[in-house]
Amino acid sequence: MPVQGSVAPGLEPVREVFAELVADSLAGVAFSVVRRGEVLADLWGGLADPRTGEPWREDTLCVLFSGTKGITAAVVAGPAGVLDPDERVVTYWPEFSARDVRVHHVLAHTAGLPYVDGDYDLVDTDAATAILARQRPLWTPGTRVAYHAMTYGYLASELVRRATGQTVGTLLREHIARPFDLDLHLGTSAELDPRVAWLTRAPGYAISTFLHDEQRRAVVDRMYRGLLDSDLPNSPAYRRAELAAAGAVGTARSMARFYDLLTAGELVDPAALARATRTWSEGIDAINDRPVHFGLGFELPDPIGTYGPAAVAFGHSGAGGGRHGAWPELELGFSFVTNEMRAENADGRADRLLATLHAVLAG
């Protein structure tokens, strides 16, 4: 499949790397870079639906998986800015029984509630939050960091609803997506379904590839409940649910613009963004054995180079290879989206693009 889109003069090496990724793809990829409102790169190629051969188009939407968490973090810091990170969750959510859990524990993955301990439908946020409200943390909140893959969204969305009376999806639409003409959606309407790429798993796809302990592997299985090993993410039910951890859909261009707007102070007050992008937790994930580094919902630079060569960065990656974020010192946002899910230990696509982009722009 040919590469579509364009790059600014000087970024031809980025296009060359992207072309190699398209040639190596079983499905589709897109990559965009926006700096101070100027689109430096907007590239797409491959297949939006490998089953039918439908090509990836300029307006193809893709499930962002945990790229959604960066959107939720921005909503919490901006439109839902009434939430105090140091306040106890129970202040906003009186039924919440774990009284030592604070808002920043939820956002920085230190709450000790990495899975929902009960029977529920993964897309039923109300059922999940009702169980979590009664659940005891696995550890004293704040003493360990471990990625809360789905519960981050259940907990954060309920906090937002309690504090503002609105959902994360509504706040995204009314305060971010619509005013800035961003093609980002949480709670995707049926009219958008024809534009959504079909997700496919590459041969050998696996999750939590840093983990080799079988007991903790069972915990991971409880966290994801088969989500990434099933076709649920391709279902309308998954997209309709406002899963604030992993259910948003969008284009690479809009995600890059989203992070560019964040760095420009357009979406979140700069002081609030500075608070949300400083270190709130870091270390080796107590469940997954992966190095992690979190702000208030945003991922920050880590020892394995998730955000490329830039020393200062924030954003959020997504299952299967998505990578979305900002390099504030270069005043830009970027996004790599794909519907071909690859295991983290076998996926260097975003790494190559970010390394080439940084080499071209930083010298």
N, C-alpha and C positions, 0 to 999 in steps of 0.2 A: 504494500500500500504506500502511495506517495505521502510525503509530509506536507501538511497544509499549514497555512499561517505565515507569520513573518517575524523577523527580528530586527532590531535597530542596528545601524552600521557599527561594526566592531564586535557584534555578538554572533558572528557566523560560526565560531567554534561551538557555541551552545546548540545551534541548529544541527551541526554535524553530529554531535553526540546524540541529539534527539533522534535523528534519522537512523542511527544505529539501533536505538531502542525500539523504534517502530519495526525495523527489519527483523528484530529478535522477538517480536511480540506474537502471542497467540490471540490476543484481544486488542485493546486500545489503550492509548496514553495521551495525556495532554499536559502541557507545561506553560506557565505564564509568569511573567515578572513585570511588576509595575513600580515605578519610582517617581514619587512626587506627582502622581496623577498621569505620568507618561507610561504607556505600554511599551516596555523594552523588548519583550518576547511574548508571543502568543502562538503556540504551536499545538497541533493535534494530528493524530494519525492512527491507523489500525482500525479495528473493528469494534463498533459499539455493541454488536450482538454476534458473537462467533457462531451461533447456531444458524443464523440466516445469512451471514455475510454482510449485514448492514454496516456501512462505514461510520466511523466516528465523525461527527459534524461539529461545526463551530459552536452550536448551542446544545450539544449533548451534555446531559446532566449525569452525575455519578454519585452513588452513595458514598459519603465521606467517612463512614465508620467513626473512629475516634477523633478525626478532624473536627467532628462536631463539638468536642470538648473545648476547643479554642473559641468557638462561637459562643458557647454557654458561658465561658469565662469572661468574654467581653460583655455579654448581657449583664452578668452579675456586677462587673465593675462599672458599667455605664448605666443603662436604663433601670437596672435594679440596684442602683448604688446605695440604697437605704440599708443593705445588709452590712453589718459590722463584722469584719473577719474575726475579731477577738470575742465576740458575743457567743454565748452558749446557744446551741441549736434550739434547745427547749424554750428559749425566750420567744422565738418566732413560731414554734411548733410545740405547743404545750403537751401534746400526747406523746412526744418523743421521750423514751424512758432512759436513754443513756445520757445522763445529765452532765457528764464531763466532756462530751463532744462539743467542740466549738466549730464555728463556721469555717475557720481556716483548716481545721482537721479534715473536713469534708472536701474542700477544694484542693488541698495538697496531698490527698491520699494517705492520711495518717489516722483516720477515724477508727480503723480496726473493724470495718464492716465491708469486706471485699466481695461478699456474695449475699444473696437473699436466702435466709435459712427457713425455707418453707416451700409449699407447692403453689405455684402461680404461673400464669402465662407471661412469657418474657415481654410481650408488648403491652401488658396491662400495668401501667404505671401506678394506678391507684392501689391495686392489690400488692404490688411490690413495696410501696411506701408504708402501707398498713402493717406489713410484716416487719419492715425495718424499724418502725417506731417502737416495736416491742423487743427488738433483738439486742442481745448483749454483745459488745465489741469483743473481738478475739484477743485484744491486748489493750493496755491502758492507752487511751487516745493521745497521740503525739509522740509516743515512744518508738514506733516503728513506721516505716514507709513501705507501702505495698499498693500497687496499682489497683484501683477500684474500677474495673473495666466497665461494668454496667451500673453499679450502685452509685458511682459519682453522679450519674444523670438522674437517677431516681431521687437521691437526696437533694441535689442542687435544685432540681426543678420544683420540688415541694417547698424548699426554702423560698424560692423566688415567688411561688404562688401565694405562700403565706404572707410574705412581706409586701407584695404589690397588688395581689388580687388578680394577676395576669399570668399567663404561661410564658415559658421561655420562647416558644414558637411565635406567640403574638407579639412579644417585645422585639424579637428579631425582625419580624415583618414590618411593624409600625415604626420602629426607631432606627433600624439599620438598613434592611433590604430595600424597602420601598423608597425612603428618602434619598438613598444613594444609588438607586437602580442596580442593585446587586441581585444576581440570579442565584439566590441562596434560599433554601426552604427547610423548615422543620415542621412536619405535619404536611406532607406534600399532597396537593389536590390531584384529583383524577385526571384533570386536563393536562397535567405534566407527564403522566405515565409514558406516553409514546416517546418522550425525549430521554428517558432514563436508560443508561447502559445496563446490559445484562452482565452480572458479576459471574466470573468463572475462576476456578482454582487451578493454578498451574500444577503439573505433576510434582509430587513431593511436598505439596503445601502442608505446613504445620504451624502451630502457634506455640508461643513460649519456648523458643528454641534454645534459650540459655538454661532452661530447667532440666535437670536429670534426676531429680528426687521424685519417686513414684507417689509418695504420700502427699507431697505438695502438688503433684500433677492432678491428684483427685480434687484438690481445692480449686485449681484452675478450671477443671471440668464443671465444678459447681458455679464458678463465676460466669462462664460463657453459656452454659446449658445447651451446648451443641450449636450455638448461633453460627459460628464460622465454618462449621462442617455441614451446613444444611443450605437449602435454597430459601430459607426464611427472609434473608436480606433482599431477595429479588421479588418479594411479595408486596402487593399493595398494602396489606395490613401492617407490614413493617414500616413502610414509608408514611402511612397515615398517622401512626403513633408518634407522638412528639417525644421521642427517646433522646433526651438531652445529652446522653453520653455517646450515641453512635448512630442516630437516625437521620441526620440532615443530608440533603442532596444539594449539589451545586456544580458550577463549572470552575475550571482552573482559573480562568480570567477573573471571575468574581471573588474567588478566595484570595487571589493575589491582590486585588483591589481592596478587599477587606483588611488585609494586613498592612497595606500601604496607608489606608485611611487611619488605622490605629496608630501607626508611627507618626502620622501628621497631626495627631490630637483631634481628629474629626469625630471619632466615635466615642471616645472615653476621655474624660479629663486627664491631662498629663500626670497629675499627682496620683490619681487613682490607678492609672496604668503603671506608673513606677512602682507603686505598692504591689500591684498584681504580678509584676514581672521580676521582683526580687526573690531571693531564695527563701522558701518556706519549708522545704524538705529536700533532702538528697541522701543518696547512699545506695546500697545494694538492696533491691526489692526483696522483702522478707519472704515472698512467695515465689517469685519468678527468677530470682538470682540475676536480674538484669540491672545495670547501673541506671539510676533514675535521678532526675533533678526537676523539681516542680516549684512554680510560683503558685498563685491562687488560681489554679485551673489550667495554666499554661505550662507546657514543657519548656525547659531551659537547656542550654548546652550541657552535654554529658560527655563522659570519657570515650564513648564509642562514636562520637561525631555525628549525631543525629541531625544537627543543623549546620553541617558543613564546616568550612574553615573559619567562619566568623566567630570572633571571641564573644561578641554580644549578640544574642538572638533570643527569640521566643516564638512559640507557635504550638502546633500539635500535629503529631503523626497519626496515621490511621492504619488499621489492619490491612495487610495485603500489599502495602507499599506506598500509600498516600503520604505526602509530606507538605505541610503548609506552615508558613511562618514569616517572620520579619527579621531583617538585619538593620537595626536602628542606626548604626553608624554609617551605613550606606544608604539610609533612608529609602528602603524598598521592601515590598512584600513579594512573596513567591508562592507558587502552588504547583505541586505535581499530583495529578489524579490518574487513576488507572482502574480498569475493571478486570484486570488479570492479577489475581491475588497470588503473591509469592511469599515464601517463608523468609523471615527477616535475615536468617543466616545465609540465604542464597539470593538476596536481592540487593544489587548495587545501583539500581537505576537512578533514584533520586540523589544518591551520593555522588555519582558521576556528574549529573547536571549541576548540582550545587558547587562542586569543586571547580568545574569549568567556568561557571558564572562568576565565582569569586576571583579566579585567576584573571579573567578578562577585566573585571571592574576594579579590583584592588591592586592589580599589577603584580 
